[in-house]
Amino acid sequence: MSVQTNQRPPTSLNTNQVLSVNESVVSSNEKYALILQSDGNLVLYSQGKAIWASWTVGKGGVKLIMQTDGNLVMYDKDWKAIWNSKTSGKGTSFLCMQDDGNLVIYNTKSYTWASWTVGR
């Protein structure tokens, strides 16, 4: 007997949560998905079309972490940072894949980073 689960990807990445290769964060309306691809590129898709990317193809990205300092960081297998949101020092934060297509990092006061992809 096998048990099937219909667990959908999360809509956010909270502090200390990790996104690994081929995992995604998806908007609740399921129109937008952020995927850490096997080629190391972090890509935001709108219904199958790429609308934002980290431009880290071939740099070995294997983990994306929402750190406690508020910085969203991609690391390679040796824990070398290869991309970050430049939001260090912004405090406890979370990444949210919004239904309007904007990928946003929020802290307790406001947003600290955005992909600026609303409606794309």
ROMARPA-436906 format. One record per atom (N, C-alpha, C): residue in one letter; y, x, z. Coordinates in steps of 0.02 Angstrom, whole numbers, plus 32768, in hexadecimal, padded with zeros to 4 digits. Layout:
% residues N
AYXZ ...
% end
This chain:
% residues 120
M7FC6802A8000 M800080008000 M803E802C8000 S806D801D7FD5 S80AB80437FD4 S80E580167FE6 V811580348006 V8150800F801B V818A80257FEE Q81AA7FF57FD0 Q81E380057FA5 Q82237FF77FCC T825280247FC5 T829480197FE3 T82C780167FAC N82F57FEB7FB3 N832B7FE57F82 N836C80007FA0 Q8366803A7FBE Q83A080587FDE Q83CF80727FA9 R840D805A7FAB R843E80717F7B R846480AC7F97 P848280D57F6C P84A9810F7F83 P84E480F87FAF P84FB81247FDA P853481128005 P8575810D7FDE T85A680EA7FFA T85E980E57FDC T8618811A7FF8 S8602813D802C S862D8170804A S860381AB8063 L862781E18071 L8609821D808E L8631822B80CD N861282238107 N8635822B8146 N86328274815E T865782828193 T865982C681AF T861282DF81BC N8606831D81A6 N85C6834081AD N858E83248181 Q859C82F38157 Q856982DB8129 Q8567830980EC V852B830D80CE V851E833B8096 V85078313805A L852283248020 L850B830B7FE0 L84E783447FBE S84A7833B7FAD S8480836F7F8D S847B83627F42 V845E83917F1E V8456838C7ED5 V8433834A7EC4 N844E83297E91 N843682E97E76 N843F82AE7EA6 E846682B77EDA E8478827F7F05 E84BD82677EF2 S84CD82297F07 S850C820C7EF2 S852D81E37F29 V856D81D87F20 V859581A97F47 V85AD81767F14 V85A081367F20 V85AD81027EEE V85DB80CC7F0B S860A80B57EE2 S8636807F7EF8 S860D80407F06 S862680157F32 S86007FD97F44 S85F77FAA7F09 N86257FAC7ED8 N861C7F827E9C N85EF7FA47E68 E85D87FE07E78 E85A980077E4F E85C4801A7E0A K8606801B7E02 K8624802F7DC2 K8633807A7DC0 Y8637809A7DFA Y864A80E17DFF Y861781077E29 A860881447E13 A85D8816D7E38 A85EC81B67E36 L85ED81D67E70 L85F8821E7E76 L85B3823E7E7E I85A3826D7E51 I8560828B7E51 I856682D77E54 L854082F77E81 L853A83407E80 L8500834F7E51 Q851183647E15 Q84DF836F7DE1 Q84B783AF7DEC S847D83B37DCC S845283ED7DD2 S8471842C7DB3 D84A484247D88 D84C6845E7D6B D84FE84797D98 G8505845A7DD4 G853784717E04 G857B84507DFD N858384237DCD N85C284017DC3 N85C383C07DEB L85FB83B37E0C L860583747E30 L862D83477E01 V8610830E7DEE V862E82E57DBA V8634829C7DD1 L866F827F7DC3 L867B82397DD0 L867482137D8E Y864781E27D8E Y863A81BA7D53 Y865281727D5B S866C81577D24 S867C81117D1F S864F80F27CEB Q861E80CC7D02 Q85EE80AC7CD6 Q85D280DC7CA1 G85BE81187CB8 G859F81497C8C G85CD817B7C6B K860F81717C71 K8640819F7C53 K865F81CA7C89 A865F820C7C7E A867E823A7CAE A86CA82317CAE I86E782287CEB I8730821F7CF0 I875082537D1D W8728827B7D40 W874282B27D6A W870882E27D76 A871883237D7C A86E483557D8B A8702838F7DB2 S86D783B27DD6 S86EB83ED7DFD S86ED842C7DD2 W86D384297D96 W86D084627D68 W86AD849E7D87 T8673848F7DA5 T864B84C47DC5 T860684CC7DA5 V860184BB7D65 V85C184C37D41 V85AB850C7D44 G856C85177D55 G854F855A7D55 G856185857D91 K8587856A7DC1 K859985917DFD K856885877E36 G8534855F7E2B G84FE85597E5C G850A852A7E95 G853684FA7E8D G854384CA7EC3 G850584A17ED4 V84F384A07F14 V84B8847B7F29 V84C5844B7F63 K84FE84517F85 K850E84267FBE K855984177FBE L856983D97FCB L85AF83C37FD4 L85B383A8801B I85E183C38043 I85E683B18089 I862D839A809B M8631836180BE M8671834B80DA M8676836B811E Q869B83A28123 Q869D83CA8160 Q86C883AA8197 T86BE83C281D4 T86E283A7820D T872D83B6820B D874183E981E4 D878783FB81DF D87AC83D181AA G878883A38189 G87A783798156 G87A083928110 N878083CC8106 N877883E980C4 N873583D380A6 L873683BE8068 L86F983AE8042 L86E883ED801C V86AC84098028 V869B844B800C V865784497FEA M865384697FAF M861384727F8D M85FD84BA7F98 Y85BD84C27FAB Y85A185037FB8 Y856785127F88 D855D85537F7C D852185677F57 D84E885727F88 K84AE85887F70 K847385907F9B K847C85C47FD1 D84AC85F27FC8 D84B986267FFA D84F386138028 W850785D58027 W853E85BA804F W858285D8803E K858A85ED8000 K85CB86047FE8 K85F085C77FCD A862D85BD7FE4 A865585847FCD A866A85917F84 I865E85607F59 I867085687F12 I86A485347EFB W86B085027F25 W86E584D07F16 W86F784AE7F57 N8737849C7F5E N874B84757F98 N8788844B7F88 S879384197FB1 S87CA83EA7FA7 S880D84037FC1 K880D843D7FE1 K884A845B7FFD K886A842D8031 T8840840E805A T885883E1808E T884483F980D4 S8837843980DB S88268456811C S885F844B814D G884E843B818B G8881843181BE G889B83EB81C2 K888083BD819B K88978378819A K8873834C81CD G8844836981F2 G882083448226 G87E6831C820B T87C682F88238 T878B82D08226 T879B82A381EB S877282A881B8 S877F8284817A S873E826B815C F8746823F812A F870C82288104 F871F821F80BB L86EE8226808F L86F7821E8047 L86E181D78036 C870981B4800E C86FB816F7FFC C86FD81667FB0 M86C8814A7F94 M86C781377F4D M86DE80EF7F49 Q871C80E57F35 Q873A80A37F35 Q8727807A7EF7 D872C80397EFD D871B800C7EC6 D874C80107E8C D8788802D7E97 D87B980347E61 D87B080757E39 G877D809D7E4C G876F80DB7E28 G878E81197E46 N87B681117E7A N87D5814A7E9A N87A681667ED0 L879B81A77ECF L877481CA7F01 L87A781E67F32 V87A281D37F73 V87D781E37FA2 V87BA81FF7FE3 I87DD82327FFF I87CE82498042 I8803822C8071 Y87EB820B80A5 Y881781EE80D8 Y880C8210811B N884282198141 N883B822C8187 N885281F081B0 T886081F981F0 T887281C0821A T88B781A4820B K88E181C981E5 K892581B481D8 K893081998192 S891481BB8160 S891F81A7811A S88EF81CD80ED Y88FD81CC80AC Y88D381F2807E Y88EB823B807D T88BD82698071 T88CF82B0806F T88C082CF802B W889882AD8003 W888682C57FC0 W886E82897F97 A887B828C7F55 A886282577F29 A885482737EE4 S882782547EC0 S881782697E7C S8848824C7E49 W8870821B7E5D W88A181FA7E32 W888081DE7DF3 T884981BB7DFD T8823819E7DC6 T882181527DC9 V885381337DE7 V885580EA7DED V885280CA7DA8 G8823809C7DA0 G881E80757D63 G8805809A7D25 R87F180D77D2B R87D980FD7CF0 R879280EE7CDF 
% end
